[in-house]
Amino acid sequence: MLLIFIGAYFMGVVVTLMYYRIVVMHQNAQIAKIDSATVKKIMGTTFAAFMVVAITIFALAINPGLIDIFENTIGYSALGMWGLRELANTIFKSNTMGEMQTDGVFDYSFLITRFGVNDVSEINKYFESGCDQRSTETNPVKFMDFTMKFNDEGQLFDFNNLIYLKHTFGHFTWVYLTSIVSIFISMIAVSM
């Protein structure tokens, strides 16, 4: 997490220096022509502004449930590009939803929002038990009458990777949004 903060901070410093040179000084974006005292002031101001990112990273470490907000919205939306629908339609089944189909296909991809990184070990145990769909205690879906059946270990691996990828998108979105806020704070500070 420290590396994420340091990377975001240095990116913010570069953006703020370019903003200062172009907008405030009305010159081209040659950062090397800014005197060192101004650079130190801008670095200090940007560091103070990027405390928003540090506090957010700390809050996410203390309360990982906050990640679910973007994990199950933006993360879920992004997984569509990684083949979530095709995979979900092969591993999830439902008798109730199967009867309601008109075109022969029901999109089961929304079920990935029921899983987080803490559920991966339970899903792996379920796969190792042979995906016994008769037992409601071992069925990791725990939603209506949906069941899951993996055809092979490759599907399990892909499903686990999609869960981790969804979680990564949740983290990324928090850091990205707070970095934008921090850059705006820094730019406003150097404009005054």
N, C-alpha and C positions, 0 to 999 in steps of 0.2 A: 504494500500500500504506500510505503514511503516513496518508492520509485515512481509510482503513478503521480503522487503529489509533486515530486521534484520535476518530472517531465512536464506536467501541466504548468507549473510555475515558470519554468524557463521558456516555454512556449508563450506564456502570458507576458513575460518580460520583453521578448522579441516583438510581439505584436504591439505592446504599449510603446516601445522605443520607436517603432516605425510610425505609429499614430502620432507620437510627439513630433517627430521630424517632419512628417507630411502635413499634418493638420495645424499643429500649434506653431511650428517654425515656418511653415509655408515653403518648404524646400523638398528636394527629392529624397528618396528613402535610403540615404547613405548613413547608416547608424554610426559608422566609424567617425563621423564629423561632429558628434555630440560630445561635449566636454565630460570628463570623468565625474565631476561633482554632480552634474545633472543625471548621469547614468545611475550613480549611487542613490540619488533621491528617488528616481523612477523605480529602481529595484526594491527599495524599501517600501514605497507606496504599493507596488504590485504584490510584494510579500504580504502586506497587511490586507490587501484585497483578497488574496488567495487563502486567507484564513477561513473564508467561507467554504472552500473546497476541503481544507483540513478538518473542519468541524463536521462536514458532511461525511467524509470518510470515517471519522471517529464514530459518528452516529450510526452509520451502517454496520460498523464492527460491533457496536453494543446491541443494536436492534436490527438483526438481519431480516426481520419481517418487512422492513421498509423496502427492501429490494423487490419484494413480490409486486409492489405497485407497478413498476415498469417491466418486471419480468413477465407478467401475465398480460401485458398490453402491447408494448413495443416489441418485447422479446418474442411473444407469440406471433405477432404480425411478420416479423423478420424471418421466422422459421418457415414460413410458406415458401421462401426462395430456396430452402435447403431440403425440400421434398417431404415436408411433414405430412401433408395430406395423403400422399401415396402410402407412406409407411403406416400412418394411423389407420387407414382404411384396410390394411392387411392384418394388423394385429388386434384391433378392437372389434368386438361384435356385441350386438344387443338384439334380443328377441323382440322387444317392444318397438324399437326404432326400425328394425327390419321389416315389420309389418306396415309401418307408416310410409315406406319408400314408394315413390311414384315412378321415378326414373331408374330405379335399380341401384342407386348409389346414395348413401347417406354419409355426410362428411363428419368423421369421428375426430378430426384434428383438434377440436376444442377441448378434448379430454386431457391434453398435455398440460393444461392449466391446473389440473388436479394434482400434478406431481412437481416436487421440488428436489433440490440436490439431496435432501435428507431421506428421500424415498428411494434412492437408487439402490441401496443395499437391500431393501425389502423387495424391490423388483427383481434383483439378481437371485435372491432366495426363492422367489416365486418361480423363476425360470429353472433353477436347479431342482425344484420339486416336481418338475414336469408340467408346469402350468395347469395344476389341478383346478379346473373351473367349477367343480362341484362344491368346493369348500368356500364359504363366504368369508371365513377368517383369513385365508391366505390370499384372496383376491385383492390385489393392491388398488384396484380402481375405486371400490367403495362408493359407488355412485349409481343409483338406480340399478338396472340389471346389466350394466356393461361389464364385459369380461375381456381379458386380453390373452392372446395365445401367440407366442413367438414361434415361427417356423424353424428358425435356426439361431445360432449365437450371433450371427451378423446383424440380424434385426435387433437383438437385445443391445448390442454394441452401438448401433445407430440411434436407437431410442435413448440410451443413456447419454450419448453425445449431444443429442438435441436438448435434453434437460439441462445439461451443463452449459450449452450455448445460450439457452434462454436465460439462465442465471447470469451469464456474462453480459448479455445485453442489458439486464437490469442494472448491474453495476456501472456499465459504461454510460448509460443514460443519466444516472445520477451525477457522475463525475463530469460528463459533458455539459449538462445544463448548469451546474454550479460553476464550471469553468467559464462559461459564457457570461454569467452574472458577475463573476470576479473580474473578467476582462473589462466589462462595461464600467464597473466601479473604479478600476484602475485608470481607464481612459478619462472618465469624468474628473477624477482626482488630478491628473496631470493637466487637464484643460483649465483648471481654476488658477 
